[in-house]
Amino acid sequence: MTAIIGIYLLILGLALGSFYNVVALRVPAGESVVHPPSRCSRCGTRLGAMDMIPVLSYLFSRGRCRHCGVSVSALYPLGEAATGLLFVWVYLQTGITGQLPIGLVLVSLSVIITVADIHYMKIPNKVLLFFLPILVVLIILTPAGSLWSHLGGALAGGSILLLIVILSRGGMGMGDVKLFALFGWVIGFPNVLLALFAACLLGLLYGMILRVAGRNGRGQPIPFGPFLAAGTLIAYGYGSHIISGYLSLIG
Ligand SMILES: [Zn+2]
């Protein structure tokens, strides 16, 4: 039973991930997510069913358009694979409980934000406004702890990032503040602090790798949304273990 549901969620995640790519790339540009149908960005050939099998189409065509040979961004298969795998990961954490839809929605928001922020260097308001009511209602229906923890997470997440925005003067945007308030609402307090710590650590690591590889000139902005999403998912999945392990270490 577990395996069948896992496989189902993997396929669902791969298919939805494909749609999330479309949402992430079209919504910030003010385009419709349903019309027009997907086309090659260079030769304009409309993509057929064979071009739209998540991950596999990309692998079989070696990352190129089958008609004109232009290379297709690796963001597409990565977004699809990440959604599929994370859906299964969430299910392994929650089982079939009220927490499952919350986890799946959290992953969905994370993937869309990550692709959009990498591509446009901004976190689209429309996406946040779409997910806000869904996550508010789901958490009120099945909170993971007390509702105060969720409220505290939203307040802490939003206010700490707001402080960082003010102090860093442009290093981060208001989109990050709103996103992290929403993430904080989902994972609650004190998980939100762990999420921010993990996000900063990952961001720092990434910046160091870029510098070592000589890829990044100083002051070139790095989108922070993907790191906030990664930190949030880490805290969502392992927060209670990490925090209790840490407390027993210092206690
Ligand atoms: Zn083409």
Boltz pocket constraint, residues with backbone or C-beta under 6 A from the ligand:
constraints:
  - pocket:
      binder: B
      contacts: [[A, 40], [A, 41], [A, 42], [A, 43], [A, 44], [A, 45], [A, 65], [A, 66], [A, 67], [A, 68], [A, 69], [A, 70]]
      max_distance: 6.0
